[in-house]
């Protein structure tokens, strides 16, 4: 992403509701916008970040909330990471992931984990996450694997 393009996409902290349309369209088109709300979205220490064009169009979104990892460790769960298909490959996802890492760091750090789509594993590996366990099928969504890192 060039400096000019980067300046045209700003990141903003927001309420969970602002992430829902993109979450639904990119990640779960078979569900309704209402169905893609996550438990914990409205907790005080949860964070939601969107990537927004100058005209207000949301082209990226991510959420992070406190949730124990599947193996029982206390941690933060990264959820709803989505970038509009037309905007991929421009560094937006990396900027969103960096914002999540900053939020976790600012709230004492700890374990960050997610259920990653298998096709997104290389992206998360570039962000320092590692896989844990086996790939499994998420009904209606596709193959996923747990990923994690310490922050």
C-alpha positions, -999 to 999 in steps of 0.1 A, spaced: 0 0 0 14 34 -10 16 62 15 -13 79 -4 -34 48 -3 -26 43 34 -37 78 42 -70 72 25 -78 43 48 -81 53 85 -86 30 115 -112 39 141 -123 23 174 -160 18 172 -190 0 187 -195 -37 177 -225 -28 156 -203 -10 130 -184 -42 123 -215 -64 118 -224 -57 81 -188 -64 70 -185 -95 93 -217 -109 77 -209 -101 41 -173 -114 41 -173 -141 68 -208 -155 71 -229 -146 41 -253 -174 49 -263 -157 82 -281 -125 90 -263 -94 103 -280 -100 136 -266 -136 138 -229 -124 135 -229 -106 168 -206 -123 193 -211 -129 230 -188 -104 247 -190 -78 220 -204 -53 244 -181 -59 273 -162 -29 286 -127 -42 277 -137 -56 243 -124 -36 213 -137 -32 178 -117 -15 151 -128 -7 115 -108 4 85 -127 32 69 -124 50 35 -127 88 33 -164 85 23 -171 64 55 -172 30 38 -160 3 62 -135 -19 43 -120 -38 72 -130 -49 107 -118 -68 137 -128 -74 173 -110 -87 203 -126 -98 236 -116 -116 267 -123 -153 264 -104 -184 276 -86 -203 250 -100 -238 241 -73 -254 263 -84 -233 293 -58 -206 295 -70 -171 302 -67 -149 271 -81 -126 245 -99 -139 214 -95 -122 181 -128 -125 162 -145 -112 131 -113 -103 112 -125 -92 77 -113 -71 48 -134 -63 18 -123 -85 -10 -116 -55 -33 -93 -40 -7 -72 -71 2 -34 -70 -3 -31 -34 8 -19 -39 43 -53 -32 59 -55 -66 77 -20 -61 91 -30 -27 104 -61 -41 120 -41 -69 136 -16 -44 150 -45 -24 165 -56 -56 183 -21 -63 196 -19 -27 209 -53 -31 227 -42 -64 243 -8 -49 253 -25 -18 267 -47 -40 288 -19 -60 304 -10 -83 276 -14 -121 277 -25 -148 253 -41 -138 220 -59 -166 201 -83 -171 173 -100 -198 152 -84 -190 118 -96 -200 84 -70 -223 69 -65 -200 40 -57 -171 64 -30 -191 83 0 -174 64 -14 -139 72 -16 -147 109 18 -164 109 32 -131 95 16 -115 126 35 -138 149 7 -164 156 13 -201 156 -11 -230 150 -22 -253 178 -40 -286 172 -55 -300 141 -76 -285 113 -113 -290 119 -144 -282 98 -166 -254 110 -201 -262 97 -212 -238 70 -179 -219 72 -150 -242 63 -117 -255 76 -103 -237 107 -73 -241 130 -66 -225 164 -38 -200 163 -22 -181 192 6 -158 204 17 -141 235 14 -103 236 
